[in-house]
Each structure stands twice: as C-alpha cells, then as structure tokens.
Amino acid sequence: MALTLPAEPADVLRIESIEELFATLEGPLLGYARRLLSDTHVAEDIVQEAFMKLHAQRTAVRAPRSWLYRTVHNLALNHRRDSSKIISMTPQGDDQGGDDNLQDPGLRPDEQYVRDEGAGLVRESLKNLDASGQELIRLRFTENLSYQQISEQTGVSLGNVGYRLHHLIKSLAAELARAGLIS
C-alpha cells in the first residue's frame, strides 16, 4: 500500500517571483483591504506596504498568500486604530484662532486643555519644518493622498516619501514628548 501525501496547499507552492505573486494577488488583496478600510487610497498603500514587507522577508515566508492576507489585515487594523487618534491640526472657529473643531464633550476641561496645547504645539512644530516637509505632511494628512499620489505630485520617489514622512512624524512626536504631552 503506497503512502499518499495530501496535496500541498496552493499558497505554499513556490512562486518564481514577487512579480508573479503581485500579478496574481494584487487585485484580491486590494478588494480585501477596501472592505476593511472603505478607502481605496489607503487600501492601495497597505497592499503596497505588504508586498514591500514580503520582499524584505521573502526567504523566511513559507506561505506567501496567507502571509500577505494576514499582513494586509494587520496593517488595516493598525491604520484604523491609528487614524482614530488623529485630530485636525487646521485651526477653525472664530477669528481669534479658536479650536472649536477640537472640542470633545467627552473630555474633562483639564484634558481638553492638554489636547488644545498639544494641537497648538504640533501647529508650531509644523511651521518649523522646511517647505518640502510641510508639503509632505499637508498632502498626506490634510489632502489624505496615498504615497504614490504624493510621489507623483511632488516628484519625490515613492520610497523617499515614506521615509521622509516617517522621520517627520518621529521628530514631531519627539518634540511632543519633550513637552510632556505624550510619553
């Protein structure tokens, strides 16, 4: 009696190249990310990031299909969690520079004060960035453009857009930490 092994799952089969994997899975992954996020541009960014992570870890990934779906899922959940913490930094309200758009009736007055101070500090910190840094932040967080769209609009390479935004946000966070507004 011969021993028969179960068929190897399709996602474990060797794919010859990242390009082939991308061609096969980009559409389904975009659809999955769109369902999780309801935002096509963010879904595109997340799928792109998942493929970049796969490329960096390609020798360690045994089941690329399930790995990509899990990575897109995790990145989408991280994005939803992180975006729920974002507040607008554009002052709105009265001509005195009031921040009516930042008012949260669920916060105590002292918590609202700290939030307002943080928003003011971020605004001041953004003014201290060079023009290209301000533009990248504005395009990403005010215009809500994808890295690809920012790259096309500014002429900055796609990889450099992500790199620069990461470091700009990191420096803003460090300034907030020095001010004691975040830990």
C-alpha positions as CSV (number, residue, x, y, z in Angstrom):
1,M,0.0,0.0,0.0
2,A,1.5,3.3,-1.1
3,L,1.6,6.3,1.2
4,T,-0.1,9.3,-0.5
5,L,0.7,12.7,0.9
6,P,-2.0,15.4,0.9
7,A,-1.8,17.9,-1.9
8,E,0.3,20.9,-1.0
9,P,-2.0,24.0,-0.5
10,A,-1.8,26.5,-3.3
11,D,-0.4,29.2,-1.2
12,V,2.6,27.1,-0.2
13,L,3.6,26.3,-3.8
14,R,6.7,28.0,-4.9
15,I,6.1,31.2,-6.8
16,E,9.0,32.0,-9.0
17,S,9.0,35.8,-8.5
18,I,7.5,38.6,-6.5
19,E,6.2,40.0,-9.8
20,E,4.2,36.8,-10.4
21,L,2.8,36.8,-6.9
22,F,1.9,40.5,-7.3
23,A,0.2,39.9,-10.6
24,T,-1.8,37.1,-9.0
25,L,-2.8,38.6,-5.7
26,E,-2.8,42.4,-6.1
27,G,-6.5,42.6,-7.1
28,P,-7.9,40.3,-4.5
29,L,-5.7,41.9,-1.8
30,L,-6.9,45.4,-2.8
31,G,-10.5,44.2,-2.6
32,Y,-9.9,42.8,0.8
33,A,-8.2,45.9,2.1
34,R,-11.0,48.1,0.6
35,R,-13.6,46.1,2.5
36,L,-11.6,46.5,5.7
37,L,-11.0,50.3,5.3
38,S,-13.6,51.7,2.9
39,D,-10.8,53.9,1.4
40,T,-9.3,53.0,-1.9
41,H,-6.1,55.1,-1.5
42,V,-5.3,53.8,1.9
43,A,-6.0,50.2,0.7
44,E,-3.5,50.7,-2.1
45,D,-0.9,51.9,0.3
46,I,-1.4,49.0,2.6
47,V,-1.2,46.4,-0.1
48,Q,1.9,48.1,-1.4
49,E,3.4,48.0,2.1
50,A,2.5,44.3,2.5
51,F,4.3,43.5,-0.7
52,M,7.3,45.5,0.3
53,K,7.4,43.6,3.6
54,L,7.2,40.3,1.8
55,H,10.0,41.3,-0.5
56,A,12.2,42.2,2.6
57,Q,11.3,38.8,4.2
58,R,10.9,36.6,1.1
59,T,13.3,33.9,2.3
60,A,11.5,33.5,5.6
61,V,7.9,33.3,4.3
62,R,6.7,29.8,3.5
63,A,3.1,30.5,2.6
64,P,3.1,33.9,0.8
65,R,-0.6,34.0,0.0
66,S,-1.8,33.6,3.6
67,W,1.1,35.7,4.9
68,L,0.1,38.6,2.6
69,Y,-3.6,38.4,3.7
70,R,-2.6,38.3,7.3
71,T,-0.2,41.3,6.8
72,V,-2.8,43.3,5.0
73,H,-5.3,42.5,7.7
74,N,-2.9,43.6,10.5
75,L,-1.9,46.8,8.6
76,A,-5.5,47.7,8.0
77,L,-6.4,47.3,11.7
78,N,-3.3,49.3,12.7
79,H,-4.3,52.0,10.3
80,R,-7.9,52.1,11.6
81,R,-6.6,52.3,15.2
82,D,-4.1,55.0,14.5
83,S,-6.4,57.1,12.3
84,S,-8.9,57.2,15.1
85,K,-6.3,59.1,17.2
86,I,-5.8,61.8,14.5
87,I,-7.3,65.2,15.1
88,S,-7.3,68.0,12.6
89,M,-4.5,70.5,13.1
90,T,-6.1,73.2,10.9
91,P,-7.5,75.9,13.2
92,Q,-11.1,76.5,12.6
93,G,-13.7,78.5,14.6
94,D,-13.7,82.2,15.4
95,D,-11.3,84.8,14.1
96,Q,-9.3,84.7,17.3
97,G,-7.9,81.3,16.4
98,G,-10.4,79.2,18.4
99,D,-10.3,75.5,18.1
100,D,-13.9,74.6,18.0
101,N,-13.2,71.6,15.8
102,L,-11.0,70.1,18.5
103,Q,-13.6,70.3,21.3
104,D,-14.6,66.9,22.6
105,P,-17.5,66.9,25.0
106,G,-16.3,63.6,26.5
107,L,-13.2,65.2,27.9
108,R,-12.8,67.0,31.2
109,P,-11.7,70.6,31.0
110,D,-8.1,69.8,32.0
111,E,-7.9,67.0,29.4
112,Q,-9.3,69.4,26.8
113,Y,-6.7,71.9,27.8
114,V,-3.9,69.4,27.3
115,R,-5.3,68.4,23.9
116,D,-5.5,72.0,22.8
117,E,-2.0,72.7,24.0
118,G,-0.8,69.6,22.0
119,A,-2.6,70.7,18.9
120,G,-1.0,74.2,19.2
121,L,2.4,72.7,19.7
122,V,2.0,70.5,16.7
123,R,0.9,73.5,14.6
124,E,4.0,75.5,15.7
125,S,6.3,72.5,15.1
126,L,4.8,72.1,11.6
127,K,5.7,75.8,10.9
128,N,9.3,75.0,11.8
129,L,9.6,72.3,9.1
130,D,11.1,73.1,5.8
131,A,8.7,73.8,2.9
132,S,9.1,70.3,1.5
133,G,8.4,68.7,4.9
134,Q,5.3,70.9,5.4
135,E,4.1,69.9,1.9
136,L,4.5,66.2,2.5
137,I,2.6,66.4,5.8
138,R,-0.1,68.5,4.2
139,L,-0.6,66.1,1.3
140,R,-0.7,63.0,3.5
141,F,-2.8,64.2,6.4
142,T,-4.9,67.2,5.1
143,E,-5.3,66.0,1.5
144,N,-5.3,62.3,2.5
145,L,-3.2,61.4,-0.6
146,S,-1.5,58.0,-0.9
147,Y,2.3,57.7,-1.0
148,Q,2.0,57.1,-4.7
149,Q,-0.1,60.2,-5.3
150,I,2.3,62.3,-3.2
151,S,5.3,60.9,-5.2
152,E,3.6,61.8,-8.5
153,Q,2.6,65.3,-7.3
154,T,6.0,66.2,-5.7
155,G,8.5,64.3,-7.8
156,V,9.9,62.7,-4.7
157,S,10.5,58.9,-5.1
158,L,7.9,56.6,-3.6
159,G,10.3,55.1,-1.1
160,N,11.6,58.5,-0.1
161,V,8.0,59.8,0.6
162,G,7.5,57.0,3.2
163,Y,11.0,57.5,4.6
164,R,10.6,61.3,4.9
165,L,7.1,61.1,6.4
166,H,8.2,58.6,8.9
167,H,11.1,60.8,10.1
168,L,9.0,64.0,10.1
169,I,6.3,62.3,12.3
170,K,9.0,60.8,14.5
171,S,10.6,64.3,15.1
172,L,7.2,65.8,15.8
173,A,6.5,63.0,18.3
174,A,9.9,63.6,20.0
175,E,9.0,67.3,20.4
176,L,5.6,66.4,21.9
177,A,7.4,64.0,24.3
178,R,9.9,66.7,25.3
179,A,7.0,69.0,26.1
180,G,5.5,66.2,28.2
181,L,2.3,65.9,26.1
182,I,3.0,62.3,25.2
183,S,5.1,59.5,26.6
